Amino acid sequence: MLLHSCGPVFARPARLRHRTMLRPTRRLGIKTVPIKQKHLRPSYLAIILATTAPAALAQTADNPVILRKIVISNTSDPALKSVETYAAEAASTATRGLEGDLATTPRSVSVVSERQITDQAAGSVEDAIAYLPGVTVQTFGLDNRYDQYAIRGFDAQNAGIYRDGMPLRLFGWGAWRTETFGLERIEVLRGPTGSLYGANQPGGLVNAITKRPDFETGTELTTRVTEHGGAEVGIDTKGVFSDTLAYRFVGLTGETGTIFDEVDESRIYLAPSLTWSPTDRTNLTVFAQYQKDDVGDTYILAPQYGTQLPNPVLSYGNDFYTNNPNRNTIQTTQSYVGYEFDHTFDNGLTFRSRARYADNDWLNQTAYAGAFYSSAVLAGLPPVPNGIDTATLVDFDVDQRTKQISFDNALSTDVNFGAVTGTVMAGIDHYSADYDNTYAFGYGGTFFLQTGQITLLPGVPTTPAVTVESQDIKQTGLYVIGNLNVGDNLVVDAGLRHDRLDIDGSQNGVRQTNDQSFTSGHLGLSYALNEEITVYGNVAKSFALPPSGFSVTGQPLDVEESQSFELGARFRPLGTNSLLSIAVFDIRKTNTAQSVAGIPGAFEQVGEVRSRGVELEANYNFENGLSVLAGYTYIDGEITKDSANQGNALARIPEHAASLWLNYEVAQVPGLRAGIGARYTGARFSDSANTPAFELDDVTVFDASVTYSKNDWTATLAASNLTNESYVTYCNPASVSALPSPALAPQGAGCAFGAGRTVSFTLSRQF
């Protein structure tokens, strides 16, 4: 939520990554000789540019070009640093940590810059990616417990959450909550990712990149208040201890309200890091994070009669609270520690090593509305038609701890063989998760929505049903990937990976083990038609973790498999980092589990889901100060094989979606910029059965912000859902098991609203 702090550069020899930065470039119209950067010093670079630039410019005098500014950083390739505009030039997620030019990478990848996060006051990853094509957010309504989103029609919040290229997966209810103030940028890779990262849903993944030391000095202090009350204060400070040792510390603490009067939130976030670069060939970064959250439950179900449908008794807005306000605590403590190490040997071989240990404690004590009906039935009277005014509360308790360990070791080398240049990398990575959880559901009382009174009905048992479960998951993968330039026009991106899965779990004493293996692969090609237009295509084979359950023979289920292809084109105007993209994709996921009639708890893996569509994306910076972010998505999502829902549309996925964000830097008032945006989500069904009563209307919400900077001070006033549009994003049937008596019949579904209006003011000072 803060601007990137830029201080004076410490005078030291800058370390350069192993990828070649000065490659032959068709875009600039200048032929250069690839230079091995690991031995290159800034002074040598200046000499090279001074001696070669005049001759090169003379050769192109009839066709002048705009040379891009090159910034040298000790911690990352220049194109991967936090950019000062919305448009980035490169991303690392699609190439597993190697620099990849966005214009020539033969996969769909988008970058959300720190500037965009700041201007849109995105308080979560879900907020930050809401303007990207192919992404559907708030798939289950407003829910501050964790981010919930789908990519290309497939839910991605469970497995597709990554931090710095390593997974932070969701098990049970213990998800990872991300503080956006600690992020440098967010990268979204769309399409199957098994050949790069192992098990994932085929829609794609979201990779949040943490702020790191960069051998610059500077401090930024910030404070943020919202219309719902409370305040947060934060600090982002970085500097150097010596010419080889740099530090950074990001911290934030505060309390804030929500759209619900009954729910407040508090957070403590601490993120120190150190980078040691003893030579231009060696770099070690050690980092840690601690985050403690105390939040109320904002996942609220209101009666469908009174939200989507008419109710003669009550109507409900997006700030109506149906949970028990006196039983409303979610406390989470998440922490991790890790390192990143790179060393380039004399022969040009580079060793890369990453590791992280992460721990997540999750304590949940809430009560939610599980069923709705008319209060008249409690007095033995006929229910008021559609007059839903009563809810049965379900007490919901969770005590969960999840430990996750990741490490990745790889060797990479530059390739220079005739017309072929680039990088090849081979490695082994391992991920393990140890998950222990005790959770319980029980009768929590009868809630009279008109009065707010909660009463325990006599004779209704309140003893909760307790479940104790644990799971130990291990994933080990061997991989090789290559990113090669063939001549001046062709880029080949390929990968092959073999994974071994070992899963050992139990629930209430019943143990299940499941050992699987799978080989993933992808091949992508991009070709430059001219200096500005590139076309590309890719095919991929991937997999997801096995579904829970057993086959009819009592065996554990196999992994879900997916195949995909994608075709696309990109246009980058000469001399800019703006980018226009179009992609056409087709993804098929097979081996989905279907229940077997007459055999409770048994499944057959005969299901199939298809998602195909078109994505358009524009990230354009005009010279007059106008920046445009635009996206459009068409998804034809269908359940193609299923005993009950074959031919139906995918749940919660709109056929059409679009977004537009305009940001203008006012030349007449230096330091002033204003932004306004709109997000359109088309009609969709809330369930796989495509129940007509659960069809959700299309909706458009508007966002806006104004930022003014002067004398190292920056103030931002931002609003999301500016008009406080009240809209439903999810509905589900009433839970019959939540009813206090079998004599009661649920008389309507529960629906969740999308996020209401949030206005915030942020003031920061840079030193």
Residue, then its C-alpha position, 0 to 999 in steps of 0.5 A: m500500500l506504499l510507494h517504493s522507497c528510493g534512496p541514494v545508491f551505495a557506491r559498491p560494485a553491483r552484483l549481476r545475475h547469471r542471465t545475460m542482460l545485454r543480449p542481441t535485441r531486435r527491438l532496439g535495432i542494435k546488434t550487440v554481442p552477448i556479454k558474460q555479466k558475472h565478471l562485468r563491473p559498472s565502470y566497464l559497462a559505462i565504457i562499453l556503452a560509451t564506445t558502442a552507442p555512437a556507432a550504433l546510433a549512426q547506423t540507425a540514424d534513419n530510424p531513431v530508437i529509444l534506448r531503455k534505461i538500464v539499472i544495475s541491482n545486486t539482488s535481481d535483474p533490473a527488469l525484475k525490480s519493482v517498477e515505477t509504473y504499471a507495466a513491467e518488462a519481465a517476470s520470473t515465475a514462468t521460467r522458475g526464477l530466470e529472467g523472462d521477457l514478458a513480450t517473448t515468454p510463450r506463456s500467459v503471465s501478468v505482473v501487478s506492480e507495487r505502484q498499482i497496489t498502492d494506487q488501488a489500495a489493495g489490502s490483499v492479494e485477492d484485491a490486487i489481482a482483481y483487474l487481471p484477465g482470467v482471474t475471478v475473485q470473491t468466488f465465495g463472497l466477502d471472506n477476510r479469512y483468506d484470499q479466494y479466487a479462480i484462474r481460467g475457471f479452476d479454484a486456485q486458492n488451495a494449491g496455487i498460493y506461492r511466495d517467492g516461488m515456493p508454495l504456501r498451500l491451504f490445508g483444512w481452514g489454515a490459509w496464509r494471509t498476505e500483507t501487501f505492504g511487504l510485497e515488491r510485486i505479484e506475478v500471475l502465471r496462467g495455465p498448467t504449471g506442473s512441469l515447473y512447480g509440481a502439483n497444482q490446479p491447471g488454471g494457474l498460480v499466484n506468486a507474491i514477491t517479497k521486498r528484499p535488500d537492494f543496496e540502496t538506502g531509504t526509509e518510508l513511514t506510513t499510516r492508514v485509516t479507513e472509513h470503518g475506523g482504526a488505523e495502521v502504521g508501517i515502516d519500510t527501511k533499507g540500507v547497508f552495513s558495508d559494501t557487501l552487506a545490506y539489510r531491509f526491515v518491513g513492519l506494520t501494526g494496527e487495528t481497523g474496522t470492517i463494513f460490519d459493526e460487529v467485526d474488527e481486525s488487528r495485525i502485527y507484521l514483521a519482515p527482516s532480511l539481510t543480503w550478503s554479496p561478497t563478490d559479483r558471483t555470490n549472493l546470499t539473502v536470509f529472510a524471516q516473517y512474523q504475522k499475527d492476526d486477530v480477526g472476526d469472521t466476515y464470511i456471512l450468509a444472509p437469507q436468499y429471500g431478502t437478498q436476491l428474492p423478495n421478502p415481505v418481512l425483512s431485506y438484507g444489505n451487505d452490512f447485515y450480520t447474521n453470525n453470533p457477534n459474541r462468538n467471533t474470534i479467528q486468531t492466526t499466527q504465521s511465521y517463516v524463515g528461509y534463505e536464497f543463495d546463488h553462486t556462479f563458478d569460473n566455468g559459467l555454471t551457476f548454483r541456486s539454492r532456496a529453502r524455507y520453513a513455515d509455520n501456521d497456527w489457526l484458532n477459530q471460534t465462531a458461529y455462522a447461520g447454517a439454515f433459515y426459516s420463518s419464526a412462525v413455525l416455532a409457535g406451531l403456525p404456518p410459515v409466512p410465505n418467503g418471510i425468512d426472519t430466523a436462522t439456526l446458528v452453527d458453532f464452529d471451532v478449529d484448532q489447527r497447526t500446519k508446518q510447511i518445508s520447501f527447498d530447491n537446489a539447481l544448476s544452470t548454465d548459459v548456452n551459446f552454440g551457434a545461433v542458439t543462446g539462452t539458459v538451461m537449468a536442472g534441479i531437485d525440489h522438495y515440499s512437505a506439509d505436516y497438518d494437524n487439526t481438530y474441528a467441531f460443529g454444534y448447535g449454536g442457538t436460534f437467531f431472530l434476525q429482526t431483534g438480534q436475539i439468540t436463544l437456545l431452544p429447549g431439548v436441542p443437543t448442544t454437544p458438538a461433533v468433533t473431528v480429529e484429522s492429520q495429514d503428512i504430504k511430501q512432494t519431490g520433483l526432478y526437473v529440467i527447463g530451458n529458455l533458448n533464443v534461436g537466431d534473432n526471432l525464435v524463443v523456445d521454452a521447454g520443461l520436463r519434471h517427474d514428481r513423487l507424492d507420498i501422502d499419509g493421513s488419518q481422520n478419527g483414527v481411520r488411516q489413508t496412505n497414497d503414493q503417486s508419481f507423475t511426469s509433467g511437461h511443457l513446450g512453448l514457442s514464440y516468434a517475432l514477426n517484427e520488432e513489435i509483434t510476437v506470436y506464441g503457442n504452448v502445450a502442457k501436461s500437468f497434475a493436481l493432488p489426488p482427491s480425498g476418498f476411496s475407489v469402489t475397491g477401497q483404493p486411494l484415488d489417483v492424481e487429477e490430470s490435465q492437458s492444455f494448449e494455448l495460442g497468443a500474440r503480443f504487441r509492444p510498441l518500440g521503445t516502451n515497456s507497454l504491452l498488449s496481449i491476446a491469448v486463446f486457451d483450452i484446458r481439460k482436466t480428467n480423473t475428477a472424482q464422481s460418487v458411486a450410486g449405492i456405495p456411500g463414500a466410494f468414487e470413480q475417477v471418470g469425470e472431466v472438466r473443460s475450460r476454453g476461452v479468450e483473454l485480452e490484456a492491455n497495460y499501456n503507458f502513454e507519454n501524456g501521463l495516462s496509464v491504462l490497464a484493461g482486461y477482458t475474459y471469455i470462458d466457456g467452462e463446462i462439465t463434460k463428463d459427470s453422472a449428474n451434471q454433464g453439460n453444465a457450466l462451471a460453478r461460480i465462473p462467469e462467461h464474460a468478465a472485463s475490467l478497466w483502470l485509468n490512471y492520469e498524472v496531471a502535468q499541470v499539478p506535479g505530483l498529482r495523479a488520479g485513477i478510476g476503474a470498473r470491474y464487470t463480472g458476468a452472470r454465472f451459476s453458484d453451483s455445479a447443478n446450475t440450479p436456476a435459483f442459484e443463478l447470480d446476476d452480472v454486476t459492475v463495481f467502480d473504484a477510484s483513487v487520488t494521490y498527491s506527492k510533494n517534498d517526500w510526502t505522499a497522500t492517497l485517498a482510495a475507494s473500492n466499490l465506490t458506489n457501495e453496490s450490494y451484490v450477491t456472489y455466492c449462494n448455497p442450500a441450507s444445511v439440513s443438519a444445522l436445523p434444531s429439529p427434524a420437524l423444521a424445514p429449511q425455507g431458503a438458501g443462504c447467500a454471501f455478498g461481495a465486498g462493500r465500499t471501503v474508503s481509506f486514506t494513506l499518508s507516507r513520508q520518505f527519508 
